[in-house]
Amino acid sequence: MNETPTRVYAEIDLDAVRENVRALRERAPRAAVMAVVKADAYGHGALPCARAALDAGATWLGTATPEEALALRAAGIGGRIMCWLWTPGGPWREAVEADLDISVSGIWALEEVRAAARATGRTARIQLKADTGLGRNGCQPADWADLVGAAVAAQAEGTVVVTGVWSHFACADEPGHPSITLQLAAFRDMLAYAEKEGVEPEVRHIANSPATLTLPESHFDLVRCGLAVYGVSPAPELGTPEQLGLRPAMTLKASVALVKGVPAGHGVSYGHHYVTESDTRLALIPAGYADGVPRHASDRGPVLVGGTIRRAAGRVAMDQFVVDLDGDDRVRVGDEAVLFGDARRGEPTAEDWAQAAHTIAYEIVTRIGSRVPRVYRNG
């Protein structure tokens, strides 16, 4: 867009995305990097972030849904794109025609992708997902032999080629958690079985962002980096973005919409959960939970305004919330308010909002809604 919006907007620094990808490549020098751009690149914008990540040396892109992957193809993104969240009747044929790498966790999915391959006359690229302990998607060890056997048979008939074997950690963001070692052992066992049965994977991968940053023994051929690509720490226990060599790409900004004086004892916002203790001035921030500002951060969400970090005063409403200026008379209508950005600039962070809302930073950036324009810098 040509002009910066005035109500609220998310400023996305694509140079930060590039820097983060380069930093992650340095953390895993012997592995390729997959930049995960699912959920509109965690709220940052899938297409511009995909391009920036590829510019910086990522050689794979990852999405959850096939629709997300197909949208990248439709926009002209080439190269390797993997998608992993499938349901019966999904766009299998379109995915095969688009040369996507398709994750398969069960026999039903293998049968549907084989049918699509026959219909298109093309060989489908598939990756077998092992459930090594997360208990979510993926094939259980007890069913692994059946899935591997069926995949090898499908590969022999030419309908599929198995390009990868992969899994996902449950607790890589908790250093020292006993499940990490158990999952790595299970992955190695399931991988060894698949290779013994004739699978020759191009890539073997289990490392997500926290594992990329802290578990070099998990890097194998490919690391899948999501939140870290956008410069947000995957967990406070791992360190701040600065400590991890990352730079936040998103800064959420708004313009102060109103400043007014109120007397002591004045209720603020719905329910009057906040009441002014003395005569003061209030500033109205024109963003609310319809924009993705979490209501659970009412009375706690930090905002940098007038050079000082202040807290939301009272309930976050659908379109707006209030901060108490404590009598500060320097703040004016139209002044910039920063909800979160980079701590190195003295701004609150996505992690600060996560703690205020009792959630995780993943949710804070991803939930910023479509009503909030994205403004891209350094494209």
Disulfide bonds with the S-S distance in Angstrom:
none
